[in-house]
Amino acid sequence: MKNIDVLNNITDKDITNILEVWESSVKATHLFLTQSDIISLKPFVEEGIKFVSHLAVLRDDEDTIQAFIGVHDNKIEMLFVKDTCRGLGLGKHLVTWAVNTLNVKFVDVNEQNDQGLGFYKYMGFKVFDRSELDEQGNPFPILYMRL
């Protein structure tokens, strides 16, 4: 895996790769979502990619994105690792970089995403609030976490 690549000029290929990583990761970790939910959330992810002030990726030797993190202000807005790369430390590498470089202090996680919640707890985040609905108003409870 190469070093962290901060994307300042996102290409169409990058967006396609990032959305593939997102979908792969969501299918592996967000087991409470249906295929219909995933399809309806995809445009929000694409918009989020363009919204975050910092977007960083890890690529393989073929230059294909394997993991990415999106940070806005001091909050992780998105962190996803391709399903075949989970458990290799890519998420930890990206979060550590974001905390040390971008002064990240906050993250939100779906309460039903046990793996994500466990990961963020392992990284030192603690729950400080909860919402019954996600940002789109869906009944997927969100936990608000901070370092």
N, C-alpha and C positions, 0 to 999 in steps of 0.2 A: 504494500500500500504506500502510496506517495504521501508527501506532506499535505497538510491542510491547505486547500486552495480557496482563497476568498474571491468570490465572484463579484466583480464590479460591473461587468458588461455581460449580462446573461444572454446566451444564444438560444435559439429555438431547440437545438440539440440538447443543451443543458436542461431546459424546461421539460423536454420529453423524458430525458434520463431521470430527472428528479421525480417526476410524476410516476414513473415506473418503480422507482425505489419506494416512494410513498405507498403505492398500491400493494406492493409485495410485503412491505412491513405491516401495513394495516391488516392485511389478510392473515398474517401470522400472529398478531398480537391483539387485535380488536375483535375478538370472536363474537362479541355481542352485536356487531354490525352485519346487516344483510348486504348482499351484492347491490341491491337497490340503494341502500344507504351510502355505500361506497361511491357509486356512480353520482349520486346527488351531492356528495361532499367534494368531489374532485374539482369543480370550478372554484370553490372557496380556497382550496389548497393552491391552485394556480394563481389566484389573486393574492394570496398570502405570500407566495414566493416573490411577487413584485413589490409587496408592501414593506417587508422587513428591511431594516437599515443595514443588516449584515447577513449575508448568506455565504456559508462556507461548506465545502464538500471534501470528501475523500474519494480518490479515484484508484482504480486498479491499474495494472501495467498496460492495459489496452486503452487507458484513458476514459473508462466508463465509470460513472459515479456509482459508488457503493453505499454511501451514507451522506447525510447532509444535516445541517443545523441552520435555523433561521432565528436571528435575535433582533429584537426591537427594544430600544432603550436598554434596560437592564433585565430583560425577560426573554427566556427561551420561548419562542412562539411555535417552533416546530423542530423535532429531532426524529429522524427516521433512518433505519439501517435496513438494507436489503435483507430479505429473509435468509438467504444463503450465507450471509456474513455475520449473522447474529452470534454473539458469544465470543467474538474476536477482539473485543475492546475498542471497537470503532466509536460507539456511542460515548464511552468513557473518555476517549481521546478528545472528541469534539466538545463535550461538556467541560472538561478540564480546561481546554483552550478558551472557551467562552467565559468561564469564571475568571481565569487569570488575565485574559486579554481585554475582554469587554465588560468586566465587572458585573457579570450576571448574578442576580440575586433571587429571581422568581421564575416559576414555571407552573403551568396548569396541566393537569393530567386527568383523563377520564377515570372515574372511580372504578369502572368495570375492567379497566386495563391493568390487571394484577401485575403483569410483568413490568410495565412502565412505572407503576407506582413503586414497586419493589426496587427498581433501578434507581429512581430519583431518591428514595430513602437511603439507599446504599451510598449515593453520591453526597449525602448530607442534607438534603432538602427535608423540610418538615411541613406538614399540613397546618394551615392557619385559617382556612375558610372552606366552605362548600356551597355549591349551587346545584339545585335539582335539575336544571336544564343546561344544555350546551349553548354556545353563542348563537346558533341557528334556531334556538327554541325547542330543540329535540329533547326527549326525556332521557338523556345520557348525562348523569350527574358528573360535575366537574369538581375536582379538588384543587384548591389554590395552595401552592407550596412556596416556601422561601428558605434560603440558607440561613 
